Amino acid sequence: MGIYIGNMYWQISYLLLAAAFIFTIVAQRRVSGQYARYASVACQKGISGSQAARMILDAHGLQDVSIGLTGGRLTDHYDPRKNTMALSNEVYNDCSISSVAVAAHECGHAIQEAEGYTFLKIRDAIAVPVSFVSNAAIPLMIIGIIVINVGRYTAGNMIFNIGVYAFIAVVVFQLITLPVELNASDRAISELVDLDIIYEEEVCSAQKVLHAAAMTYVAALAMAVTNLIRLLLIRGNN
């Protein structure tokens, strides 16, 4: 009976992992699709992404935040360490719904930084240590299993547990990242409307772009949680 139950839990864990993986692929395709769709829809006021970003930043007294170009597609980001916003070529130059929506989202992060948004402060504080431990998590667990299999159960379990705790830190980071991104998108829509960058009838289109992008963070959290469940199942069998 014990073996049967164990196998049942393993099957469930693989089903969860498959579901999370499919969700991730769907989310990535959705954000690419929505971005491409509304990248071909011109902003009626003819405002480019870089112009929209400058308007929003200036409205919040963030004239010292510079706006520059970065390579790639959907690589737009705000860097609080350098006090700069990097926009991809399409977002920077194009006057589309996608461009102003993405630019406004990055401005949302700059405003969060200026206002001391709690979740952003927590995420920034743990980003570096989480990056370090995330790289060590899987190797530690593999080493732990090897040590257990050679008969050194106490040492092996301790090493494996450290790896699990390291992976829990990754899950916590993803959990904190989600409200940061959702809040930045909410701020983006408000700024686009309040500063008269888009018309009311364009709001729904901008929201679709940002909601699709938000789903990629939901998918990342789901994948992290699913992997943690699987790791705990492995831990339970050792």
C-alpha positions, 0 to 999 in steps of 0.5 A: 500500500505504501508503494502504491501511495508513493507512486500515486503522489509521484504521478500527481507531481508529474501531472502538476509539472506538466500543467505548469509547463503548459501554462508557461508556454501558453502564457509566453505565447499569449504575451507575444501574441498580444504584444504583436497584435497591438504593436500594429495598432497605432496610438490615436494621439501619435505618442511614442513609447519614449515620449509616453515614458518621459511624460509619466516620469516628468509628471512624478518629478523623475526628470533625473531618470534617463531613457535609453535604447536596449537591444532585443524584443520585450527586453524593456526594464527599469534599473534603479541602480543606474536610475535609467530606463531601457526601452527596446527599439520598437517600444522606444520609437513606435507610436503603438498601443503596445509601445506606450503600454510597455513603456508606462509599465516600466515607468510604474516601476520607477514610480514604485521606487520613488515612493518606496513601494513595500514589495519592491523594496523587499524584492530588491533587498533579497534579489542578490542573495536569492540569485546566489542560492538559486544557483546552488539549490539543485546541486546541493540536493543532488549532492545530498541524494548521492551522500544518502545513497552511499549510506551517510543519511544524516549528512545527506539529509542535511545537505538536501534540506539546505538545497530545499530551503534555497529553493524555497527562497526562489519561490518566495522571490517569485511570490513577491515579484507578482504583486510588484508587476501587477501594481506596475501595470495598474499604475501604467493604465492610470498614468496613460489615462490621467496624462491623456496619453491614450483615449478611453476606448484604447484602455482595454487594448492596453490592458490586454497587453499588460494582463498577458505580460502579467500571466508570465509571472503567474506562470513562473510562480506556478512552475516554482511552486510545482517544482518545490512540491516535487522536491519535497516529495523526493525529500519524503522518500529519503 
